[in-house]
Amino acid sequence: DLLGGTPEENAQITRNVISGKGTDAQNTAVALNAGACIYVAKEGVSLEQAINEAKEIIKSGKAQKTLERFIEVTNE
């Protein structure tokens, strides 16, 4: 379930995950990795709290908006 593919396929997997359409394995992997980043960068949170924060960022649409903005800026 975590096997990627071509750059185009990987981009679609990323879009699927941040829009809530990824597989359970993909969603879990992204939440764990993003949560680990939040945990390292933010003082005073547990790993569990950081993972939950990552899930909430995805669920809220903030991750998708950030990706869209990143794409927009890098294509200028």
N, CA, C and O atoms as CSV, one atom per row, in Angstrom:
chain,resi,resn,atom,element,x,y,z
A,1,ASP,N,N,0.801,-1.210,0.000
A,1,ASP,CA,C,0.000,0.000,0.000
A,1,ASP,C,C,0.843,1.274,0.000
A,1,ASP,O,O,0.341,2.348,-0.330
A,2,LEU,N,N,2.109,1.161,0.365
A,2,LEU,CA,C,2.959,2.342,0.431
A,2,LEU,C,C,3.889,2.485,-0.769
A,2,LEU,O,O,4.672,3.431,-0.848
A,3,LEU,N,N,3.798,1.558,-1.681
A,3,LEU,CA,C,4.649,1.601,-2.867
A,3,LEU,C,C,4.260,2.777,-3.748
A,3,LEU,O,O,3.086,2.962,-4.071
A,4,GLY,N,N,5.241,3.559,-4.129
A,4,GLY,CA,C,5.006,4.700,-5.009
A,4,GLY,C,C,5.137,4.293,-6.460
A,4,GLY,O,O,4.992,3.122,-6.809
A,5,GLY,N,N,5.411,5.262,-7.291
A,5,GLY,CA,C,5.534,5.003,-8.717
A,5,GLY,C,C,6.252,6.142,-9.399
A,5,GLY,O,O,7.270,6.637,-8.915
A,6,THR,N,N,5.714,6.551,-10.522
A,6,THR,CA,C,6.297,7.658,-11.278
A,6,THR,C,C,6.081,8.964,-10.497
A,6,THR,O,O,5.273,9.008,-9.568
A,7,PRO,N,N,6.795,10.008,-10.871
A,7,PRO,CA,C,6.547,11.292,-10.194
A,7,PRO,C,C,5.074,11.716,-10.254
A,7,PRO,O,O,4.539,12.261,-9.288
A,8,GLU,N,N,4.438,11.467,-11.372
A,8,GLU,CA,C,3.028,11.823,-11.512
A,8,GLU,C,C,2.151,10.996,-10.573
A,8,GLU,O,O,1.222,11.517,-9.955
A,9,GLU,N,N,2.456,9.706,-10.474
A,9,GLU,CA,C,1.694,8.835,-9.571
A,9,GLU,C,C,1.913,9.251,-8.111
A,9,GLU,O,O,0.970,9.269,-7.321
A,10,ASN,N,N,3.140,9.579,-7.764
A,10,ASN,CA,C,3.448,10.004,-6.401
A,10,ASN,C,C,2.759,11.323,-6.068
A,10,ASN,O,O,2.277,11.513,-4.952
A,11,ALA,N,N,2.714,12.227,-7.035
A,11,ALA,CA,C,2.007,13.494,-6.822
A,11,ALA,C,C,0.526,13.233,-6.575
A,11,ALA,O,O,-0.080,13.878,-5.720
A,12,GLN,N,N,-0.058,12.302,-7.308
A,12,GLN,CA,C,-1.472,11.983,-7.118
A,12,GLN,C,C,-1.708,11.335,-5.755
A,12,GLN,O,O,-2.714,11.610,-5.100
A,13,ILE,N,N,-0.792,10.484,-5.334
A,13,ILE,CA,C,-0.903,9.873,-3.996
A,13,ILE,C,C,-0.889,10.975,-2.937
A,13,ILE,O,O,-1.689,10.953,-2.002
A,14,THR,N,N,0.011,11.924,-3.083
A,14,THR,CA,C,0.097,13.036,-2.132
A,14,THR,C,C,-1.205,13.819,-2.110
A,14,THR,O,O,-1.730,14.130,-1.041
A,15,ARG,N,N,-1.725,14.136,-3.287
A,15,ARG,CA,C,-2.992,14.867,-3.361
A,15,ARG,C,C,-4.124,14.069,-2.719
A,15,ARG,O,O,-4.969,14.627,-2.019
A,16,ASN,N,N,-4.133,12.765,-2.962
A,16,ASN,CA,C,-5.173,11.921,-2.376
A,16,ASN,C,C,-5.107,11.945,-0.852
A,16,ASN,O,O,-6.130,12.084,-0.183
A,17,VAL,N,N,-3.912,11.810,-0.314
A,17,VAL,CA,C,-3.762,11.766,1.143
A,17,VAL,C,C,-4.212,13.074,1.773
A,17,VAL,O,O,-4.973,13.058,2.740
A,18,ILE,N,N,-3.762,14.197,1.251
A,18,ILE,CA,C,-4.102,15.465,1.902
A,18,ILE,C,C,-5.531,15.911,1.628
A,18,ILE,O,O,-6.012,16.863,2.241
A,19,SER,N,N,-6.211,15.232,0.713
A,19,SER,CA,C,-7.628,15.542,0.499
A,19,SER,C,C,-8.529,14.498,1.148
A,19,SER,O,O,-9.746,14.519,0.964
A,20,GLY,N,N,-7.924,13.581,1.913
A,20,GLY,CA,C,-8.715,12.586,2.631
A,20,GLY,C,C,-9.089,11.358,1.825
A,20,GLY,O,O,-9.957,10.588,2.236
A,21,LYS,N,N,-8.447,11.164,0.684
A,21,LYS,CA,C,-8.778,10.039,-0.187
A,21,LYS,C,C,-7.678,8.985,-0.266
A,21,LYS,O,O,-7.738,8.088,-1.107
A,22,GLY,N,N,-6.685,9.088,0.594
A,22,GLY,CA,C,-5.608,8.108,0.598
A,22,GLY,C,C,-6.050,6.814,1.253
A,22,GLY,O,O,-7.092,6.760,1.907
A,23,THR,N,N,-5.250,5.771,1.073
A,23,THR,CA,C,-5.537,4.506,1.750
A,23,THR,C,C,-5.209,4.660,3.236
A,23,THR,O,O,-4.538,5.614,3.632
A,24,ASP,N,N,-5.679,3.731,4.048
A,24,ASP,CA,C,-5.369,3.784,5.479
A,24,ASP,C,C,-3.863,3.787,5.712
A,24,ASP,O,O,-3.361,4.540,6.546
A,25,ALA,N,N,-3.146,2.944,4.976
A,25,ALA,CA,C,-1.690,2.865,5.146
A,25,ALA,C,C,-1.018,4.179,4.756
A,25,ALA,O,O,-0.119,4.644,5.457
A,26,GLN,N,N,-1.441,4.775,3.658
A,26,GLN,CA,C,-0.869,6.049,3.226
A,26,GLN,C,C,-1.170,7.147,4.235
A,26,GLN,O,O,-0.284,7.921,4.598
A,27,ASN,N,N,-2.414,7.217,4.687
A,27,ASN,CA,C,-2.805,8.235,5.663
A,27,ASN,C,C,-2.014,8.089,6.958
A,27,ASN,O,O,-1.563,9.078,7.537
A,28,THR,N,N,-1.852,6.856,7.404
A,28,THR,CA,C,-1.107,6.604,8.637
A,28,THR,C,C,0.359,7.000,8.478
A,28,THR,O,O,0.930,7.646,9.358
A,29,ALA,N,N,0.962,6.618,7.369
A,29,ALA,CA,C,2.372,6.943,7.138
A,29,ALA,C,C,2.592,8.452,7.114
A,29,ALA,O,O,3.556,8.949,7.697
A,30,VAL,N,N,1.714,9.169,6.452
A,30,VAL,CA,C,1.856,10.626,6.376
A,30,VAL,C,C,1.641,11.257,7.747
A,30,VAL,O,O,2.393,12.148,8.141
A,31,ALA,N,N,0.623,10.806,8.478
A,31,ALA,CA,C,0.366,11.361,9.807
A,31,ALA,C,C,1.539,11.097,10.754
A,31,ALA,O,O,1.915,11.972,11.534
A,32,LEU,N,N,2.115,9.900,10.687
A,32,LEU,CA,C,3.258,9.580,11.542
A,32,LEU,C,C,4.468,10.437,11.198
A,32,LEU,O,O,5.132,10.957,12.095
A,33,ASN,N,N,4.760,10.589,9.919
A,33,ASN,CA,C,5.913,11.390,9.508
A,33,ASN,C,C,5.710,12.864,9.808
A,33,ASN,O,O,6.610,13.519,10.333
A,34,ALA,N,N,4.548,13.391,9.482
A,34,ALA,CA,C,4.270,14.801,9.767
A,34,ALA,C,C,4.245,15.038,11.266
A,34,ALA,O,O,4.745,16.054,11.749
A,35,GLY,N,N,3.665,14.103,12.000
A,35,GLY,CA,C,3.637,14.212,13.453
A,35,GLY,C,C,5.031,14.213,14.049
A,35,GLY,O,O,5.308,14.965,14.984
A,36,ALA,N,N,5.904,13.383,13.520
A,36,ALA,CA,C,7.291,13.351,13.997
A,36,ALA,C,C,7.974,14.693,13.750
A,36,ALA,O,O,8.732,15.169,14.596
A,37,CYS,N,N,7.713,15.297,12.609
A,37,CYS,CA,C,8.288,16.619,12.310
A,37,CYS,C,C,7.775,17.672,13.282
A,37,CYS,O,O,8.545,18.494,13.777
A,38,ILE,N,N,6.471,17.647,13.556
A,38,ILE,CA,C,5.892,18.596,14.506
A,38,ILE,C,C,6.491,18.365,15.893
A,38,ILE,O,O,6.830,19.319,16.594
A,39,TYR,N,N,6.617,17.125,16.277
A,39,TYR,CA,C,7.168,16.765,17.589
A,39,TYR,C,C,8.582,17.318,17.771
A,39,TYR,O,O,8.912,17.840,18.836
A,40,VAL,N,N,9.408,17.204,16.743
A,40,VAL,CA,C,10.791,17.680,16.820
A,40,VAL,C,C,10.841,19.206,16.814
A,40,VAL,O,O,11.686,19.801,17.484
A,41,ALA,N,N,9.950,19.836,16.069
A,41,ALA,CA,C,10.004,21.284,15.890
A,41,ALA,C,C,9.288,22.076,16.978
A,41,ALA,O,O,9.570,23.259,17.169
A,42,LYS,N,N,8.377,21.443,17.682
A,42,LYS,CA,C,7.514,22.179,18.610
A,42,LYS,C,C,7.727,21.687,20.039
A,42,LYS,O,O,7.509,20.515,20.343
A,43,GLU,N,N,8.152,22.588,20.900
A,43,GLU,CA,C,8.389,22.203,22.298
A,43,GLU,C,C,7.076,21.986,23.036
A,43,GLU,O,O,6.067,22.631,22.752
A,44,GLY,N,N,7.115,21.069,23.980
A,44,GLY,CA,C,6.002,20.902,24.891
A,44,GLY,C,C,4.854,20.042,24.396
A,44,GLY,O,O,3.783,20.037,25.004
A,45,VAL,N,N,5.053,19.315,23.305
A,45,VAL,CA,C,3.999,18.415,22.839
A,45,VAL,C,C,4.522,16.982,22.853
A,45,VAL,O,O,5.703,16.730,22.614
A,46,SER,N,N,3.637,16.072,23.132
A,46,SER,CA,C,4.009,14.662,23.064
A,46,SER,C,C,3.938,14.215,21.608
A,46,SER,O,O,3.362,14.903,20.766
A,47,LEU,N,N,4.514,13.086,21.326
A,47,LEU,CA,C,4.441,12.550,19.968
A,47,LEU,C,C,2.988,12.287,19.585
A,47,LEU,O,O,2.582,12.557,18.455
A,48,GLU,N,N,2.213,11.766,20.519
A,48,GLU,CA,C,0.790,11.514,20.238
A,48,GLU,C,C,0.055,12.813,19.891
A,48,GLU,O,O,-0.735,12.851,18.948
A,49,GLN,N,N,0.317,13.867,20.652
A,49,GLN,CA,C,-0.302,15.162,20.364
A,49,GLN,C,C,0.126,15.682,18.995
A,49,GLN,O,O,-0.687,16.233,18.253
A,50,ALA,N,N,1.393,15.507,18.666
A,50,ALA,CA,C,1.905,15.974,17.380
A,50,ALA,C,C,1.268,15.213,16.221
A,50,ALA,O,O,0.945,15.813,15.196
A,51,ILE,N,N,1.086,13.913,16.369
A,51,ILE,CA,C,0.435,13.115,15.327
A,51,ILE,C,C,-1.016,13.558,15.171
A,51,ILE,O,O,-1.507,13.690,14.050
A,52,ASN,N,N,-1.698,13.788,16.281
A,52,ASN,CA,C,-3.082,14.265,16.218
A,52,ASN,C,C,-3.166,15.637,15.565
A,52,ASN,O,O,-4.109,15.921,14.827
A,53,GLU,N,N,-2.180,16.489,15.835
A,53,GLU,CA,C,-2.138,17.805,15.194
A,53,GLU,C,C,-1.963,17.655,13.681
A,53,GLU,O,O,-2.614,18.354,12.904
A,54,ALA,N,N,-1.097,16.759,13.274
A,54,ALA,CA,C,-0.893,16.514,11.842
A,54,ALA,C,C,-2.189,16.034,11.190
A,54,ALA,O,O,-2.551,16.493,10.106
A,55,LYS,N,N,-2.876,15.123,11.844
A,55,LYS,CA,C,-4.158,14.629,11.312
A,55,LYS,C,C,-5.160,15.761,11.179
A,55,LYS,O,O,-5.890,15.836,10.190
A,56,GLU,N,N,-5.200,16.642,12.171
A,56,GLU,CA,C,-6.144,17.763,12.146
A,56,GLU,C,C,-5.802,18.745,11.026
A,56,GLU,O,O,-6.701,19.279,10.376
A,57,ILE,N,N,-4.518,18.985,10.798
A,57,ILE,CA,C,-4.094,19.879,9.714
A,57,ILE,C,C,-4.552,19.315,8.375
A,57,ILE,O,O,-5.012,20.063,7.513
A,58,ILE,N,N,-4.433,18.026,8.197
A,58,ILE,CA,C,-4.890,17.388,6.958
A,58,ILE,C,C,-6.406,17.472,6.861
A,58,ILE,O,O,-6.949,17.867,5.829
A,59,LYS,N,N,-7.085,17.098,7.939
A,59,LYS,CA,C,-8.554,17.079,7.956
A,59,LYS,C,C,-9.147,18.464,7.702
A,59,LYS,O,O,-10.177,18.582,7.040
A,60,SER,N,N,-8.511,19.505,8.219
A,60,SER,CA,C,-9.025,20.871,8.098
A,60,SER,C,C,-8.883,21.462,6.701
A,60,SER,O,O,-9.518,22.468,6.383
A,61,GLY,N,N,-8.053,20.845,5.867
A,61,GLY,CA,C,-7.807,21.386,4.533
A,61,GLY,C,C,-6.594,22.294,4.464
A,61,GLY,O,O,-6.217,22.739,3.379
A,62,LYS,N,N,-5.972,22.577,5.608
A,62,LYS,CA,C,-4.792,23.457,5.615
A,62,LYS,C,C,-3.638,22.865,4.813
A,62,LYS,O,O,-2.931,23.594,4.116
A,63,ALA,N,N,-3.443,21.564,4.902
A,63,ALA,CA,C,-2.347,20.926,4.154
A,63,ALA,C,C,-2.578,21.053,2.653
A,63,ALA,O,O,-1.648,21.318,1.891
A,64,GLN,N,N,-3.816,20.861,2.243
A,64,GLN,CA,C,-4.134,20.961,0.820
A,64,GLN,C,C,-3.929,22.392,0.321
A,64,GLN,O,O,-3.388,22.597,-0.766
A,65,LYS,N,N,-4.354,23.376,1.102
A,65,LYS,CA,C,-4.162,24.777,0.715
A,65,LYS,C,C,-2.679,25.122,0.638
A,65,LYS,O,O,-2.255,25.859,-0.252
A,66,THR,N,N,-1.898,24.596,1.561
A,66,THR,CA,C,-0.456,24.851,1.561
A,66,THR,C,C,0.195,24.237,0.327
A,66,THR,O,O,1.049,24.864,-0.299
A,67,LEU,N,N,-0.201,23.019,-0.026
A,67,LEU,CA,C,0.345,22.388,-1.231
A,67,LEU,C,C,-0.028,23.187,-2.466
A,67,LEU,O,O,0.818,23.414,-3.332
A,68,GLU,N,N,-1.280,23.619,-2.565
A,68,GLU,CA,C,-1.709,24.409,-3.724
A,68,GLU,C,C,-0.909,25.696,-3.826
A,68,GLU,O,O,-0.523,26.100,-4.923
A,69,ARG,N,N,-0.658,26.341,-2.704
A,69,ARG,CA,C,0.133,27.578,-2.699
A,69,ARG,C,C,1.580,27.292,-3.089
A,69,ARG,O,O,2.184,28.059,-3.839
A,70,PHE,N,N,2.139,26.196,-2.586
A,70,PHE,CA,C,3.505,25.804,-2.948
A,70,PHE,C,C,3.615,25.588,-4.459
A,70,PHE,O,O,4.564,26.057,-5.088
A,71,ILE,N,N,2.654,24.886,-5.034
A,71,ILE,CA,C,2.653,24.635,-6.478
A,71,ILE,C,C,2.575,25.955,-7.247
A,71,ILE,O,O,3.285,26.159,-8.232
A,72,GLU,N,N,1.710,26.834,-6.785
A,72,GLU,CA,C,1.535,28.133,-7.427
A,72,GLU,C,C,2.843,28.932,-7.408
A,72,GLU,O,O,3.257,29.476,-8.432
A,73,VAL,N,N,3.479,28.999,-6.257
A,73,VAL,CA,C,4.709,29.794,-6.100
A,73,VAL,C,C,5.853,29.184,-6.918
A,73,VAL,O,O,6.618,29.917,-7.545
A,74,THR,N,N,5.977,27.872,-6.920
A,74,THR,CA,C,7.093,27.254,-7.639
A,74,THR,C,C,6.895,27.257,-9.148
A,74,THR,O,O,7.845,27.019,-9.894
A,75,ASN,N,N,5.694,27.521,-9.602
A,75,ASN,CA,C,5.449,27.580,-11.036
A,75,ASN,C,C,5.481,28.999,-11.586
A,75,ASN,O,O,5.244,29.210,-12.775
A,76,GLU,N,N,5.775,29.981,-10.721
A,76,GLU,CA,C,5.850,31.372,-11.172
A,76,GLU,C,C,7.153,31.651,-11.878
A,76,GLU,O,O,7.385,32.774,-12.324
